[in-house]
Amino acid sequence: MPNADLPSYLSRENVGPWETYLEQVERVAPHLERAYLPWIETLRRPKRSLIVDVPIKLDNGEVAHFEGYRVHHNLSRGPGKGGIRYHPDVTLSEVMALAAWMTIKNAVVQVPYGGAKGGVRVDPKQLSLAELERLTRRYASELNILLGPDRDIPAPDINTNEQVMAWIMDTYSANQGGTATGVVTGKPLALGGSLGRRDATGRGVFIAAREAARRLNLPIEGARVAVQGFGNVGEAAARIFAENGARVVALQDDTGTLHRETGIDVAAARAHRAQTGGLHGCVNADAVSAEAFWQVPCDFLIPAAVENQITEANAGAIRAKVVVEGANGPTTPAADLLLQARGITVVPDVIANAGGVTVSYFEWVQDISSFFWSEMEINQRLDRILTEAFSGIWNVSQARSLPLRTAAFVIGCNRVLEARVLRGLYP
Ligand code: NAD
């Protein structure tokens, strides 16, 4: 049913991630510091967007061309920071939205970065390892005019991993004539990576959920959890929830959906994925339809795959108490209002998945200082930063009767605009 509270340009089927982000800015605008309002247009316009052609030689000798992007949404608070995604659906407007959410997220957790994001429109599953390396190195070379430890620092996102980051680091270093470990994060430990980075985003999802649960009087012990996406974020989140006594009752990836009321063995699901490439065919739970995932009764629903998964079409059927956004932009603006009306708490992406960039920041600090921390130190510092950031958001939400997303945007946007105003306009 069309939502009367939504502007008409946000037709239900037509909402892309960039429109979702613009709508989030509209919703926060009345709550920002008045002195910053003349600068709000800054948030609606990416600072710069680079579109690159990425030609590579395939193993069969033919040349294939792929389109790649890197967007600097806002650099007022520091160098650009944000992941690189390889996916057949990547578009410039998607990358713009992902970069913008990085701007807000970095400000919310107070890491000294602006917001950036990159992507290549490619299905990496169709490439050999050698082709993937050539694609990555060519893309990294094309981005060379933007990258640098004090300019723009990529990290992994969907379908990119430590190996891809190692190739980017090596390509940048070769072009510069020296080893520059601080140019990317999410690297292998052997190349200046950080302990705790691999699990950081999923761990952060758990910490944000735990902080929400504490305030809502929901116990984690015995809680039912449903996780969409069983990659870097979803797998770690599911595992850490289970380690803390929760029951993972549903899992979904792009190959299948699993349900078991008594709890899915996450380690067995992970082993199955390692063998077969996905959850499809995993025998330790019942296979159900993709739509059934959204109707599973649970305490915590964790979308940790791609954007636009919780929409007007399924938000009414969701039977969760709390939605914790492991993915970026998984909830459309219309679905957000529906969940709010139904009394379902949404812990927004800009805090829920900020664990990744927080430990990326730790990795960058360690690389720059060439001094490495223990995993315990990293996890403790991560916990402290996310707990404090969550607390700030919760307090604004309570004091001003705002949903958590708008409260997070109040904090993030005010910080970005404060930096913008202080820097002034040049020339
Ligand atoms: P990944 O490539 O490791 O895993 C993605 C998972 O999502 C896979 O299991 C895939 O099968 C599943 N998936 C993809 N499309 C799906 C669909 N339509 N339905 C169901 N499942 C689907 O990616 P990731 O790094 O885990 O990223 C997941 C999300 O988390 C993205 O939105 C990303 O931007 C966000 N995120 C990632 C990080 C990070 O550190 N990797 C940090 C912050 C946010």
Residues whose N, C-alpha, C, O or C-beta is under 5 A from the ligand:
A	BS01	NAD	P156 D157 I158 N159 T201 G229 F230 G231 N232 V233 G234 Q252 D253 D254 A304 A305 V306 G326 A327 N328 N353 G356
